[in-house]
């Protein structure tokens, strides 16, 4: 798997931006079969920073309805990546 297959996109939400500013933590949507080692290697190679910690969470797809028709959104995986002290915090537009 390439680094662009491991990291699908950056998650830019209020919670993610607050974690980025206060805890030096980046939030990404990653491939569902990617593990922590793959995520760490991809972030280090893509942003050229050193990673201290990676935490992952599996998100279950929600039930959505359109009138009498219902279905589920896809399941996806989220990764919180904490950078080592002294590393420059990358901006998402620098990719």
N, C-alpha and C positions, 0 to 999 in steps of 0.2 A: 504494500500500500504506500502511495506517495504521501508527502506531507499535506498536499492539497486535498487528498481523499480523507485523511485523518481529521483535519480541521475543516469543517464545512463553512462556518461563518462565525463572526463575533456576535455575541448577544449584547446589545446596547439597550439596557433598561435602567430604570431609576436605581434598582437594587445593584445591578452590575456596575454602574458608574460610581455609586457610593462605595462599593467594595474596592474599586480601582483606586479611588482617591485616598481612602482611609487605611486599607489593609494591603495595598500593593498586589491586588489579586485581579487577574483577568478572567473573563467568562467566555466560553466558546461552546458552540454546538459541534459535537464530534460524531464520527461514525459509530454506529451501535456496537460494532465488533472491535473497536479500538480499545486498548488497555492503557493503563497509566504510563507505562514506559514509552509506548508509541506517542502518546500525547506530549509527554515531556520532550522527547527527541524532536518532534515536529515544531513545537513552540521555540525551542532553543535554536533550531536551524532557520526557521522563518524570520524570527525577530532578532536573532543574534544576541540573546540574553541568557543568563543562568537561572534555572528554575529550582526553587527550594522544595515545593510541595505541589502535588496534583491530587485533587479530589474529584470524583466522578459521581454522577447521579443519573439513574434511568428515569425518564419521564414517561408515564403511561398516557396514551392518547385519550382525549376526552370525547364523550358522546356529544355529537352535534346533530340538530334536527333542522329540517327545512320542511315545514308543514307536517305531512304524515310520513315523510321519508326520514330515516335516521341512519347514521353511520358514525364511525369512529375516526378521529384523526390518527395519524401515524404515531407510533412510539418513537422516541428519540432520546439521545444521551447528551448530557451537559457536563462540562468539565470546568472546575475552578482551578486556575493555575496561579500559585503564589511565587513571586520572584524573590531572589536572594537580595539581601541588604546591599545597597550600593549600585544596583543595576538600574539603568535608565528605564523609566516606564514608557513603553512604546505607545504611539497613537495608532489607532486602527487604520488611519489613512496612509500610513507609511509602508504598507504591504506592497 
